[in-house]
Structures are given as structure tokens and as C-alpha cells.
């Protein structure tokens, strides 16, 4: 039997910020907060029954308000990832957005994106629904956009569904930006390198030096991006420490909810399986966190977070899709409903030695 609790953890602009927590009989639990529609904690037992929180984040609301530049656990929108030149054209009208990345491009919805507002919340049975009205012109985007993020926990699986409607043709690409370390949120790079990962993708989107897609694709075969067979992350990252921050093109994504990725931490036995109906998934190994010579970013339990201390798997449309006709469309029109479903299935393997390709 899954239980769901609700509490108030503070206020933002005179609005109460709510926290919801699911508990399952296995000891698995998930906490989400209405500020940023953020996944605040996911606690997972290991093969010895020891429970650890496997997502990076903060213990209190003020740190999410003041320190969450990495977007820990956040719902990201209106448009996740990058828009080249921080502008786009729809029906002959050019819309200008914030240049909040590299001084010339647009990232993750702008200066005040969906992760920096408090969402309305409601509960029905075992489901929490966060709702937000992004008004016409907010961060430069056209149309009043009504967005819902629906969270539900069954067994040891987190189900997430994004939905949106608009009053004008606009760009929409929503995702969740959780940072995972299956050894525990504070386990750091050493344990991240021991994670074994596979991704159901035979191509990535080629990008410029500024991480803006060129419109071309790179086949992963014979490259460090070939993760179709389970591979230890550290064996690839040792060859190129800038890996990874890339959009992988999910194979047969248009067939409905598809297997996207599987990540396993052999020592703890914990694994994560990801399923989604989106065409892409951004694998990111947190190169944005402080390096060894910089002060750590202090997170939960007073622990310091550093570079390569976690991985993200952000299911999404392809970055900068509004500028590339050969990419799946990121345009949402009035009368249409944007939907995006992603499932995070957690579990434990007793065997410490899964098949791994060493390369």
C-alpha cells in the first residue's frame, strides 16, 4: 500500500509551498515540492536494505530559491535545453528571449523559468497535480500556456506526465532535470564512474562548440557515444572528461512509451530504468558543478557537490528544434495538447557483476 502525505514547508511571494511524499512498503519514497514542481528526494533501498537518497538537492526551500542554478530536480520550461540565438520565428513574427547562456543563446526557459515559480497543487487519490499559467509574453514566449505536471508513485516507480495547452502558437519542450547518483546523493564522482549505463539510441544530434545543434546527426557506432550495450561510465569519461552533455536520439521513439535507458550501480545493486515517449534524452554528467579547486556547492545534509558527482537523463524533444525542420516539431498550436510521459523505475540487483563492455 502506497501512502501519500502533505506538508507546508514555507512560502514564496505570499504563496504556501507544499511538499508531498509517497512511501511504499519496501522503504522506497519520493518527495516533490510545489516550488519549481521539483523532485526533492528519491530514497531507494540497496541490496542490503540500506536506504539512500539518490537525487541531489537541498534540505530547505530557501536554498532552492537562492542556490538552485544547476536546476536540481526541477521542471524545466517553457523550452528545455537551448534555443540558438535566443530567438525564433512563428508565422512571420520574431520572438526574442533572454540570452542566459554564453551571452547569446537561450537555456531552460530563461531567467525566470518554470523551475523558479510556485505551482498550484492538488491531490486526487495517489496523484499530485502541479499547475502553472505562464502568461503571454513571459520570458518572451507567445501565448498563455497552461501547464500541468502530474506525479504518481506505484510500487517503486515514479510516473510523471507533462501536459500543456496554449492560446497562441508557441514553443514547448518540458523536462525534469533531476541529478542522480545511485550510490547516494553525496557519493561523488568516484561512485558515478562505477555506474553502468545503456541508452537506446543509435544517433546523437551534432552540435557546435556552443552546444547548439547543427541540424545534422552523428551515428554512435564506433564512438564514445555508443551506449547501446551496458558500459561503465568512467571508462568512457576517462578518455574524454568533457563527456557527457549530449542529446541522444531514442530509437523508435514514435512507437509510444519506449525503453530509453538503464543505469546500474553494482556495489549498491540499485538500478534505474527510464521509459519515455519523447524523441530525445539528454545525458549530462554534471560538468557544471564546482571543480576540485573551487568551493563545493553545499546541498542536502551539508554535503558538498562537485563536478561529475551525478548524471541527468532529461527526456525531451531535440534541442533547438524550432530552428530545424528535420527535427520533431516543438510548436504547440491552440486546440492541441502537448503531452510528455516519463517513467522512472527503481530496483535492486543482488548480482554485483552485470555484463559490462570495457572500452
Secondary structure by P-SEA (a helix, b strand, c coil): cbbbbbbbccccccbbbbbbbbbcccccbbbbbcccccccbbbbbcccccccccbbbbccccccccccccccccccccccccccccccccccbbbbccccccccccccccccccccbbbbbcccccbbbbbbbbcccccccccbbbbbbbbbbcccbbbbbbbbccccbbbbbbbbbcccccccccccaaaaaaccccccccccccccccccccccccccccccccccccccaaaaaaacccccbbbbbbcccccccccccccccccccbbbbbbbcccbbbbbcccccccccccccccccccccccccccccccccccccccccccccccccccbbbbbbbbbbbbcccccccccccc
